Amino acid sequence: MPWRPAQLPHAQRLAGWGEQAGWRVRLEIVQRLPEVSGLALALGDFPEYRRWQDGSPHRHVLDPLDWPTLARWAQEHWPLSTMPLSDFGGGTRRLPGEDWRQDRGLALDLAPPEWALLQQAHSRGLTLATAESCTAGGVAARVAALPGSSAVLQAGLVTYANPAKESLLGVQTQTLERYGAVSEAVVLEMLAGALRYGDLALAISGIAGPGGAVPGKPIGTVCIAWGRRGEPGQAAVYHFPGDRWAVQYAAGSVALGNLIALLMSR
């Protein structure tokens, strides 16, 4: 696959699927498609893809953002008798923010979470808004990268600094001073502000690193709130391991997963 940040998690998910099926999978980011002898899948638009694909019946080219087609390909080539479930509880055994297991969660072929949420919201005629601090619009970008997102995504508010949280989302100065920006109290007020723009909303504020830690709030501490307009919001504190990207991506996955769980509980 070529380097495209929005595509990488889908490729990682496919690689994990293959490993679950007992294959040895190597994921590469390349500028030109390599000559390979085994089963190979190119994700993305490469100029030479027709010649490369015609060179072997074991070479395939797919759109990396068309998850249903990717899932069908994976099930055809790497069949799983029991579909693992993605539990968005903050585990990191497979992808940041997800833990694959068998007992609960969202079936692997229905993920990634932004795709599943988009489908769930669209089928119910619901819209989405995001209020992001440490993820800096990354969650909204994950949704917007998918076809059909314009029917659901209404607003993505990046309120990195405290004054932006106050002016754009209505977060109270007293709340920030008393609890700090990385707190359940603040993300709940961010959520309330975001719900002015969508039927569903999520809010994220955290410390992605490598600096910024304060006593009681180490690097990787992220507060997430999620909810639906007209209903009480929910919030929780998470502690994600890894570098800055891993913390940001995990926070987005968990936030999206929490909204999926909210919708699927109805």
Residue pairs with C-beta under 8 A, 6 or more apart in sequence:
1 7
1 8
1 11
1 27
1 28
1 29
1 30
1 42
1 43
1 44
1 64
2 29
2 30
2 31
2 44
2 45
2 46
3 29
4 44
4 64
6 65
6 141
6 142
6 145
7 43
7 44
7 64
7 65
8 29
9 95
9 112
9 249
10 43
10 64
10 65
10 67
10 70
10 112
11 27
11 43
11 64
12 27
12 95
13 94
13 95
13 108
13 111
13 112
14 25
14 41
14 43
14 70
14 74
15 25
15 27
16 94
16 95
16 100
17 74
17 78
17 80
17 108
18 25
18 74
18 78
19 25
20 78
20 80
20 84
20 100
20 108
21 78
21 79
21 80
23 78
28 34
32 46
32 48
33 42
33 46
33 48
33 49
33 52
35 55
36 59
37 56
38 58
39 58
39 77
40 56
40 58
40 59
40 60
41 59
41 60
41 61
41 62
41 73
42 49
42 52
42 53
42 59
42 60
42 61
42 62
43 61
43 62
43 63
43 64
44 64
46 52
46 61
49 61
52 59
52 61
53 59
53 60
53 61
60 73
62 69
62 70
62 73
63 69
63 70
64 70
65 145
65 146
65 147
66 147
67 111
67 112
67 115
71 108
71 109
74 109
75 109
80 108
82 102
83 107
83 108
83 109
84 100
84 101
84 102
84 107
84 108
85 100
85 101
85 102
85 103
85 104
85 105
85 106
85 107
85 108
86 94
86 95
86 98
86 99
86 100
86 105
86 106
86 107
86 108
86 111
86 113
86 257
87 98
87 99
87 100
87 101
87 104
87 105
87 106
87 257
88 97
88 98
88 105
88 106
88 113
88 253
88 254
88 256
88 257
88 258
88 260
88 261
89 99
89 254
89 257
90 97
90 99
90 238
90 239
90 240
90 250
90 254
91 97
91 98
91 99
92 98
92 99
92 240
92 241
92 242
92 246
92 250
93 99
93 100
94 100
95 249
95 253
96 240
96 242
96 246
96 247
96 249
96 250
96 253
97 240
97 249
97 250
97 251
97 252
97 253
97 254
97 257
98 111
98 113
98 253
98 257
99 105
100 108
106 113
106 116
106 257
106 260
106 264
110 116
110 119
112 142
112 253
113 253
113 256
113 257
113 260
114 139
114 142
114 143
114 145
114 146
114 252
114 256
115 146
116 256
116 260
117 128
117 143
117 256
117 259
117 260
117 263
118 143
118 146
118 148
118 149
118 152
120 260
120 263
120 264
121 127
121 128
121 152
121 199
121 200
121 263
122 148
122 151
122 152
124 263
126 152
126 198
126 199
126 200
126 228
126 263
127 152
127 153
127 154
127 197
127 198
127 199
127 200
128 143
128 152
128 153
128 154
128 198
128 199
128 200
128 201
128 259
129 153
129 154
129 155
129 156
129 157
129 194
129 195
129 196
129 197
129 198
129 200
129 201
130 137
130 139
130 140
130 143
130 155
130 156
130 157
130 194
130 201
130 202
130 203
130 204
131 157
131 159
131 169
131 190
131 191
131 193
131 194
131 201
131 202
131 203
131 204
132 138
132 139
132 140
132 156
132 157
132 158
132 159
132 203
132 204
133 158
133 159
133 160
133 165
133 181
133 190
133 204
133 205
133 206
134 160
134 204
134 205
134 206
134 207
134 208
134 222
134 247
134 248
134 251
135 204
135 206
135 208
135 248
135 251
135 252
136 158
136 160
136 248
137 156
137 158
138 248
138 249
138 252
139 156
139 202
139 204
139 251
139 252
139 255
139 256
140 153
140 156
141 156
142 252
142 256
143 149
143 152
143 153
144 153
144 156
154 197
154 198
155 194
155 197
155 198
157 168
157 169
157 193
157 194
157 197
158 164
159 165
159 168
159 169
159 171
159 190
162 171
162 176
162 181
165 171
165 176
165 181
165 186
165 189
165 190
166 172
166 173
166 176
168 193
169 189
169 190
169 192
169 193
169 194
169 203
170 189
170 192
170 193
171 186
171 189
171 190
171 193
172 189
175 183
175 185
175 186
175 189
176 186
178 185
179 185
179 186
180 186
180 214
180 217
181 205
182 205
182 206
182 207
182 217
182 221
182 222
182 223
183 205
183 223
184 223
184 225
184 235
184 236
184 237
186 205
186 223
187 203
187 204
187 205
187 223
187 224
187 225
187 235
188 203
188 225
188 233
188 235
190 203
190 205
190 225
191 201
191 202
191 203
191 225
191 226
191 227
191 233
191 235
192 233
194 201
194 202
194 203
195 201
195 227
195 228
195 229
195 233
198 229
199 228
199 229
200 226
200 227
200 228
200 229
200 259
200 262
200 263
201 226
201 227
201 229
202 224
202 225
202 226
202 255
202 256
202 258
202 259
203 224
203 225
203 226
204 222
204 223
204 224
204 225
204 251
204 252
204 255
205 222
205 223
206 220
206 221
206 222
206 223
206 238
206 247
206 251
207 213
207 214
207 217
207 218
207 219
207 220
207 221
207 222
207 247
208 219
208 220
208 222
208 244
208 247
208 248
208 251
209 219
209 220
209 243
209 244
209 247
210 219
210 243
210 244
211 219
212 219
213 219
213 221
218 239
219 247
220 239
220 240
220 241
220 242
220 247
221 237
221 238
221 239
222 237
222 238
222 239
222 240
222 247
222 250
222 251
222 254
223 235
223 236
223 237
223 238
224 235
224 236
224 238
224 251
224 254
224 255
224 258
225 233
225 234
225 235
226 233
226 234
226 235
226 255
226 258
226 259
226 262
227 233
227 234
227 262
228 262
234 258
234 262
236 258
238 250
238 251
238 254
240 246
240 247
240 250
240 251
241 247
242 250
